[in-house]
Amino acid sequence: MTATLVLETHFLGRILVVRPVGELIPKTYERLRDGLVEYAAEEPAAIVVDLSGMRAAIASLLTVFPTVRDRISDWPGVALILAAARPPLDFSAAPRFVPTYRSLSEALEDLNAAPPRRWRQTELPCDLGSARLAGQLVEQTCHEWGLPGMVAAAEVIASELTDNMVYHARSKGWLRLQLRSDVLTIAVADADPRPPLLRVPGLRAAGGRGLVLVDKLSRRWGTASRRPNGKVVWATLTVASRMRTRAHPSRAHPPSAPSAARCSSTNAGAG
């Protein structure tokens, strides 16, 4: 009889509970890995994997959980939690990298007690002034969240990713800022599915340094597919304690929309 692994799912509030039922073997490894990554793309508050219905005879296959956690922790920034663990998971390395609880109720209790993820998102037109708008939003949000020390790097990253949206994807999109624990994420979405290319410009080149700056300033950066089309380019920054102050409401006016000439709707290639 062919081994199968079915992923049962249900929501508890905004937390997605995934219950794999069946046997984890090499043939079902990809089903579990890809399924969890796809669920994370829907951006639940967190994913709790209830392991009470799964069997795993080969302990090394349990590395699927640290692998998925690494794939989704930066973007879309969804927490992965394991619950109702039993051997051989108890004897594997997975609990060293993925929070693991004895029961589903314990996992949910901890998640509900955790501070919520902070995020802000704004629509960006395909407009030559959108990078300025992005920079204004970053500055305002960082001050509101008590992160004045993050403004300089985050503003450069947001502006460069927005320029990539305007000049290369030639589409409208959005900018999102996310803060969880000690990680600040800056992400820009556009309608072009092609990933951006990191090119090192020549010494006399007038431009083309956008992603080089992002690569230099960020802890990590990458790209993810966006449904129904397009992509998200994201970058993360580590928030050191010295970068924080007490959060306070901004007294600044909301960023004004750009008014420069709009882009053509035709894609001109990623860059």
Buried (B, 14 or more C-beta within 10 A) or exposed (E): EEEEBEBEEEEBEEBBBBBBBBBBBEEBBEBBBEBBBEBBBEBBBBBBBBBEEBBBEEBEBBBBBBBBBEBBBBBBBBBBBBBBBEEBBEEBBBBEBBBBBEEBEBBBEBBEEEEEBBBBEBEBBBBBBBBBBBBBBBBBBBBBBBBEBBBEBBBBBBBBBBBBBBBBBBBBBBBBBBBBEEBBBBBBBBBBBBEBEEEEEEEEEEEEBBBBBBBEBBEBBBBBEBEEEBBBBBBBBEBEEEBBEEEEEEEEEEBEEBEEEBBEEEBEEBB
